[in-house]
Amino acid sequence: MIGIPDSGERIVAALEGLPGVRTEVAGDLADAVRLARTLTPAGGAVLLSPAAPSYGRFRNFEHRSEVFAQAVRDTAPLM
C-alpha cells in the first residue's frame, strides 16, 4: 500500500505491522506510480484506489485519474 498526502500517512500508519502488508509513503501521485513500478513484480497490477478526498490537489476525480494515467504513461518502459 502506497500512501500519498494528505491522508496517506495516517492510512499507512494504521496498516503498518500487519502481516503480508507492505507500506510506503510517496510525496505525490506521480511519485507513488514510480514507486509502484519498482515494487510491483512482472505481471503484477497497480490499482488506484482513493481512500479519501483529495481536495486542493486535484480539481475532481477525473483530474486525479488523468494524473494517474499520465504518470503510468510517463513511467512505462520503452518497447
N, C-alpha and C positions, 0 to 999 in steps of 0.2 A: 504494500500500500504506500503510495507516494502522496504525501500531503502538500498542499500549496496554501499560501495565505488567502484568506485571513483566518480561517478556522482549521486549516490542515494540521497545524502544530498540536492543537487540542485533540483532534481525532487520532493523530499518531500517538500521542501520549496515552490515550485510552486503550490503544491496541498493543502498545509495546509490552513485550514479555509473553504474549500469547503464543502457544506452541504452533509452529508452522506459519507464522505471520511475520514477514519481513517488513519493516517500516523505514521510510526515508522521508525527509522533508526537502522540497525544492523551493527555489526562490520565486518561481512563477510557472505558468503552464508550459511555456516553451522549455524551460529547464527540466520540468517533470518529464516531458516527452523524451528529451535527450537522455535523462537518467533511465527511463524505462527501456530505451533502446539498448543500453548497456546491461541491464539486469534481466531482460526477458530472453529466455533461451530460443534458439532457432525453432520456428514453427509455433511459438507461443503467441499469445494475444495480449493486447493492451486495451483496456476499457476506460473510457472517460465516464466517470460516474459521480457527478457532483452531489455532495452530501450537504451542501449549504449554499445559500445565495452568494453571489459574487458581485454585489453592487459596488460600483466605483472602479472595478477592474474591467468590466465588460458592459457594453450597452444593454445586452439582453442574452438570453440563452443561445440565440442564433449566432451572435457575435462570438460567444465563448466557444461554440462548436467550430466556427470558422477559424479561430486562432488555433484550436487543437488540430484541425485538419491541415492547416498551413505548416504547423510545427512538424507534423508527421511527414509531409512532403519535403520540408527542408532537411530532414534528417534521414530520408530514405537513401539507401545505398545506391550508387550509380550502377547501372547494368550495361 
